[in-house]
Amino acid sequence: MATKYIFVTGGVTSSLGKGIISASLAKLLQARGFRVTIQKFDPYINVDPGTLNPYEHGECYVTDDGAETDLDLGHYERFLNIPTSQANNVTTGKIYQEVITKEREGAYLGKTVQVIPHITDEIKRRIQLLGNTGNYELIITEIGGTVGDIESLPYIEAVRQLKWELGNSNCLVIHLTLIPYLKSAKELKTKPTQHSVKELLENGVQPDILVCRTEHHLNMELKRKIALFCNVTANAVIESIDAETIYDVPLLMLKENLDKTVLSKLKLRSGDEPDLDKWKEFLGKLKNPTSDVKIGLIGKYVELADAYKSIREAFIHAGTVNECHVEVISIHSEHIDSQNVHQMMCGLNGILVAPGFGPRGIEGKVTAIKYARENNMPFFGICLGMQCAVVEFARNVLGWEDANSTEMSADTNYPVIDMMEDQKKVAMKGGTMRLGAYECHIQKNTKTSQAYQLLNISERHRHRYEFNNQFLNAFEEAGFLPVGINPESNLVEIMELKKHPWFIGVQYHPELKSTVDNPHPLFIKFIQAALEDRRRKENSPAAALEEHLAIYQ
């Protein structure tokens, strides 16, 4: 069967959830037995989001093959439980970089290089790259931005051309739009959607399906009105009402027959109803927890939830396995000091110190880690979080007062974290870190090996600095053990504190591999440790009183 293409565009406003709709449709099609993947085309000129501040674009999601990509690829992997790659995320920067490189090489034989056909041809080539592998029957392409943006025009034109070249039965456009509710008039308004579709039509693209984000249910009369004025069939107007959780959306789209409508328009057999039993079981546990814990997420980008999107979703997955509601308390590391750390930490059942770059907020992270270590509170450090744990231990246990990472202090006498040797000659910032999946060998009879039930693992990385092996013996003798090592580079991947209920730091990013079907084992065990911490505090009247007093201080 020839690969068929589904395009998802957005109108009226940004942040309507194109990524979630794309992932939900893909989940339904996958559950019907189709081989499907999703790709994201972003209209910004950055080559990738790797150099973007998290406040600009949320987290940077890293794939196994080392691509720094849009956070929507995390949704794709979490829903489909299949890995994405460099080919799944394309930016305008990549498109123009490729075209300009070809022009410099003389590939266009002296032609004037223009948006049409050269840029649009490169976009079409990238769109069909995954389809040409023969691995997928359906490819969903999410077009970033909002219809009407200048930046999006070449992508819309490429979609128009592909629709003409491939035919309507092989190419379909879903337009995600907004039906706002005017409280004063007590009415849902369709005019913004009509204008958005008009904008698409002016660019030569007729949407086949409209997915309408709304706060209130759309009745059949309203759907018929939208269908009439936007020139789509009535069954192609799909309600997307605000959901309690993003994991409800596949079932809401199933109820609206989005998958059936897509398959009908692409002239594909719908077959049996999709097998979503495991998904429904997950949702049942998610919505009916039997216990709860409070986890402090300590970072310096906590004002923006998307900055730690994969961590937050990994907590949901792990909490569901434990039938536990994980309440994530965001704590800005710049606000933590030795005077308030007890008040901020004592009501928690564990802390996760998040990844990041640069010196801002580092001392707050170190202070929080010291509190967790001394008070037997479950601790989980990721990337910079692990490095801060190493610095804290060096200062407060080994007695090296000025121990630090050379990222924060180049002239420290104890550079326990130092730049990787192969990074010292790197001048370019974009795409030059240690990126992607690397092997790790885990020591037997450790909490980490018990979590994984494996001794050889592969995890994704994104860093320039590493544990300085010059100081390894001192840490081992004091009980902070390097229990995970990369077999090729001898890089320390996992540090585990021997005499502590649960104190683990990892150099890699385990949150990037947590999915609904396969929650990450370290997150699962961390939540189990947090549950144990809660039970301990409940059985200790003194600890409960202390927590109560701290909350009301």
Long-range contacts (C-beta under 8 A, 24 or more apart in sequence): 1-137, 2-170, 3-128, 3-131, 3-132, 3-134, 3-136, 3-137, 3-138, 3-139, 4-137, 4-138, 4-139, 4-169, 4-170, 4-171, 4-172, 4-266, 4-268, 5-127, 5-128, 5-131, 5-138, 5-139, 5-141, 5-162, 5-166, 5-170, 5-171, 5-172, 6-138, 6-139, 6-140, 6-141, 6-172, 6-173, 6-174, 6-262, 6-266, 7-140, 7-141, 7-143, 7-159, 7-171, 7-172, 7-173, 7-174, 8-140, 8-141, 8-142, 8-143, 8-174, 8-175, 8-176, 9-143, 9-147, 9-156, 9-159, 9-173, 9-174, 9-175, 9-176, 9-200, 9-205, 9-207, 10-143, 10-145, 10-146, 10-147, 10-175, 10-176, 10-177, 11-146, 11-147, 11-148, 11-175, 11-176, 11-177, 11-178, 11-192, 11-193, 11-196, 11-197, 11-199, 11-200, 12-146, 12-177, 12-178, 12-192, 12-193, 12-195, 12-196, 13-146, 13-178, 14-145, 14-146, 16-176, 16-177, 16-178, 16-213, 17-176, 17-213, 17-240, 17-246, 17-249, 18-72, 18-142, 18-143, 18-144, 18-176, 19-71, 19-72, 19-75, 19-76, 19-142, 20-75, 20-246, 20-249, 21-174, 21-176, 21-211, 21-240, 21-249, 21-253, 22-72, 22-75, 22-76, 22-140, 22-142, 23-72, 23-75, 23-76, 23-78, 23-79, 23-80, 23-249, 24-79, 24-249, 24-250, 24-252, 24-253, 24-258, 25-140, 25-174, 25-253, 25-258, 25-259, 25-262, 26-76, 26-79, 26-80, 26-138, 26-140, 27-79, 27-80, 27-250, 27-276, 27-279, 28-250, 28-253, 28-254, 28-258, 28-259, 28-274, 28-276, 29-138, 29-259, 29-262, 29-263, 29-274, 30-80, 31-274, 31-275, 31-276, 31-279, 32-259, 32-263, 32-270, 32-271, 32-272, 32-273, 32-274, 33-271, 34-137, 34-138, 34-268, 35-135, 35-136, 35-137, 35-138, 36-80, 36-136, 36-137, 36-138, 36-139, 36-140, 37-76, 37-80, 37-82, 37-84, 37-88, 37-130, 37-135, 37-136, 37-139, 37-140, 38-76, 38-80, 38-84, 38-88, 38-139, 38-140, 38-141, 38-142, 39-84, 39-87, 39-88, 39-89, 39-90, 39-127, 39-130, 39-139, 39-140, 39-141, 39-142, 40-69, 40-70, 40-72, 40-73, 40-76, 40-88, 40-89, 40-90, 40-141, 40-142, 40-144, 41-90, 41-91, 41-123, 41-126, 41-127, 41-141, 41-142, 41-143, 41-144, 41-155, 42-70, 42-89, 42-90, 42-91, 42-92, 42-144, 42-145, 43-91, 43-92, 43-143, 43-144, 43-145, 43-149, 43-151, 43-152, 43-155, 44-91, 44-92, 44-93, 44-144, 44-151, 45-91, 45-92, 45-93, 45-96, 46-91, 46-93, 47-91, 47-93, 47-94, 47-97, 47-430, 47-431, 48-89, 48-91, 48-93, 48-94, 48-430, 48-431, 50-429, 50-430, 50-431, 50-433, 51-429, 51-430, 54-301, 54-304, 54-306, 54-307, 55-301, 55-303, 55-304, 55-307, 58-304, 58-306, 58-307, 58-309, 59-306, 59-307, 59-308, 59-309, 59-310, 60-462, 61-310, 61-512, 62-435, 62-436, 62-460, 62-461, 62-462, 62-509, 62-512, 63-88, 63-436, 63-460, 64-436, 64-437, 64-458, 64-460, 65-436, 65-437, 66-431, 66-435, 66-436, 66-437, 67-435, 67-436, 68-430, 68-431, 68-435, 68-462, 70-144, 71-306, 71-309, 71-310, 72-142, 74-309, 74-310, 74-313, 74-512, 75-246, 77-515, 78-313, 78-317, 78-514, 78-515, 78-516, 79-250, 79-515, 79-516, 81-515, 81-516, 81-517, 81-518, 87-126, 87-129, 87-130, 88-130, 90-123, 90-126, 92-151, 92-154, 94-126, 95-119, 95-122, 95-123, 95-126, 95-154, 98-122, 115-154, 115-157, 116-154, 116-157, 119-154, 120-154, 120-157, 120-158, 120-161, 123-154, 123-155, 123-158, 124-158, 124-161, 124-162, 127-158, 127-162, 138-266, 147-175, 147-196, 147-199, 147-200, 147-203, 148-196, 148-199, 153-203, 156-200, 156-203, 156-204, 156-205, 157-203, 157-204, 159-205, 160-203, 160-204, 160-205, 163-205, 168-208, 168-265, 169-265, 169-266, 169-267, 170-266, 172-208, 172-209, 172-262, 172-265, 172-266, 173-200, 173-205, 173-206, 173-207, 173-208, 173-209, 174-207, 174-208, 174-209, 174-210, 174-211, 174-262, 175-200, 175-207, 175-209, 175-210, 175-211, 176-211, 176-213, 176-240, 177-210, 177-211, 177-212, 177-213, 178-212, 178-213, 178-214, 179-212, 179-213, 179-214, 179-218, 179-222, 179-226, 181-214, 181-215, 181-216, 188-214, 188-216, 188-218, 188-222, 190-222, 190-225, 190-226, 190-229, 193-226, 193-230, 194-226, 194-229, 194-230, 197-229, 197-230, 197-231, 206-231, 207-232, 208-232, 208-236, 208-265, 209-236, 209-238, 209-258, 209-261, 209-262, 209-265, 210-236, 210-237, 210-238, 211-238, 211-240, 211-258, 212-237, 212-238, 212-239, 212-240, 213-240, 213-242, 214-239, 214-240, 214-241, 214-242, 215-241, 215-242, 216-241, 217-241, 235-261, 236-261, 236-265, 244-287, 245-283, 245-286, 245-287, 245-316, 247-279, 247-282, 247-283, 247-286, 247-316, 247-516, 248-283, 250-276, 250-279, 251-276, 251-279, 251-280, 251-283, 278-517, 279-516, 282-320, 282-516, 285-320, 285-321, 285-323, 286-316, 286-319, 286-320, 288-323, 289-319, 289-323, 289-324, 289-325, 290-323, 290-324, 291-322, 291-323, 291-324, 291-325, 291-531, 291-534, 292-324, 292-325, 292-326, 292-327, 293-319, 293-324, 293-325, 293-326, 293-327, 293-349, 293-350, 293-527, 293-530, 293-531, 293-533, 293-534, 294-327, 294-329, 294-347, 294-348, 294-349, 294-530, 295-326, 295-327, 295-328, 295-329, 295-348, 295-349, 295-350, 295-351, 295-352, 295-527, 295-530, 296-329, 296-331, 296-344, 296-345, 296-348, 296-350, 296-351, 296-352, 296-368, 297-328, 297-329, 297-330, 297-331, 297-351, 297-352, 297-354, 298-331, 298-333, 298-336, 298-351, 298-352, 298-353, 298-354, 298-364, 298-365, 298-368, 298-385, 299-330, 299-331, 299-332, 299-333, 299-353, 299-354, 299-355, 299-356, 299-361, 300-332, 300-333, 300-334, 300-354, 300-356, 300-360, 300-361, 301-354, 301-356, 302-330, 302-331, 302-332, 303-332, 305-330, 308-354, 310-509, 310-511, 310-512, 310-514, 311-352, 311-354, 311-382, 311-511, 313-511, 313-514, 314-510, 314-511, 314-514, 314-519, 314-520, 314-523, 315-523, 315-527, 317-514, 317-515, 317-516, 317-519, 317-520, 317-523, 318-514, 318-519, 318-520, 318-523, 318-524, 318-526, 318-527, 319-527, 320-519, 321-519, 321-524, 321-527, 322-524, 322-527, 322-528, 322-531, 324-527, 324-531, 326-527, 326-530, 331-368, 332-361, 332-364, 333-361, 333-362, 333-364, 333-365, 333-368, 334-360, 334-361, 334-364, 335-364, 336-364, 336-365, 336-367, 336-368, 337-363, 337-364, 337-367, 338-367, 341-367, 341-368, 341-370, 341-371, 342-371, 342-550, 343-550, 343-553, 344-368, 345-371, 345-372, 345-375, 345-377, 346-375, 346-546, 346-547, 346-550, 347-547, 347-550, 347-551, 348-377, 349-377, 349-378, 349-530, 349-531, 349-533, 349-534, 349-537, 350-377, 350-378, 350-379, 350-380, 350-502, 350-526, 350-527, 350-529, 350-530, 350-533, 351-377, 351-378, 351-379, 351-380, 352-379, 352-380, 352-381, 352-382, 352-385, 352-526, 353-379, 353-380, 353-381, 353-382, 353-384, 353-385, 353-388, 353-389, 354-382, 354-384, 354-385, 355-382, 355-383, 355-384, 355-385, 355-462, 355-509, 356-383, 356-384, 357-384, 357-407, 358-407, 359-407, 359-408, 362-388, 362-408, 366-391, 366-392, 366-395, 370-396, 372-503, 373-497, 373-500, 373-503, 376-500, 376-501, 376-533, 377-533, 378-501, 378-502, 378-503, 378-526, 378-529, 378-530, 378-532, 378-533, 379-497, 379-500, 379-502, 379-503, 379-504, 379-505, 380-502, 380-504, 380-505, 380-522, 380-523, 380-526, 381-495, 381-504, 381-505, 381-506, 382-505, 382-506, 382-508, 382-509, 382-510, 382-511, 383-462, 383-463, 383-506, 383-507, 383-508, 383-509, 384-463, 385-505, 386-495, 386-505, 386-506, 386-507, 387-417, 387-465, 387-467, 387-505, 387-507, 389-480, 389-495, 389-503, 389-505, 390-416, 390-417, 390-467, 390-475, 390-480, 390-495, 390-505, 391-416, 391-417, 393-475, 393-478, 393-480, 393-497, 394-471, 394-475, 397-478, 397-480, 398-474, 398-475, 398-478, 405-465, 406-465, 407-464, 407-465, 414-471, 415-468, 416-467, 416-468, 416-471, 417-465, 417-466, 417-467, 417-468, 418-465, 418-466, 418-468, 419-464, 419-465, 419-466, 420-463, 420-464, 420-465, 420-466, 420-491, 423-464, 423-465, 426-464, 433-461, 433-462, 433-463, 433-464, 434-461, 434-462, 434-463, 434-464, 435-461, 435-462, 436-460, 436-461, 437-461, 438-486, 438-488, 438-491, 438-493, 438-508, 439-486, 439-487, 439-488, 440-484, 440-485, 440-486, 440-487, 440-493, 440-494, 440-508, 441-484, 441-485, 441-486, 441-487, 442-483, 442-484, 442-494, 443-481, 443-483, 443-484, 446-481, 446-483, 446-496, 447-496, 447-502, 447-504, 447-525, 448-483, 448-484, 448-494, 448-496, 448-504, 448-522, 449-483, 450-525, 451-521, 451-522, 451-524, 451-525, 452-521, 452-522, 453-521, 457-484, 459-493, 459-506, 459-508, 459-509, 459-510, 459-513, 460-508, 460-509, 460-512, 460-513, 461-507, 461-508, 461-509, 462-509, 463-507, 466-491, 466-492, 466-507, 467-491, 467-492, 467-495, 467-507, 501-529, 501-532, 501-533, 502-526, 502-529
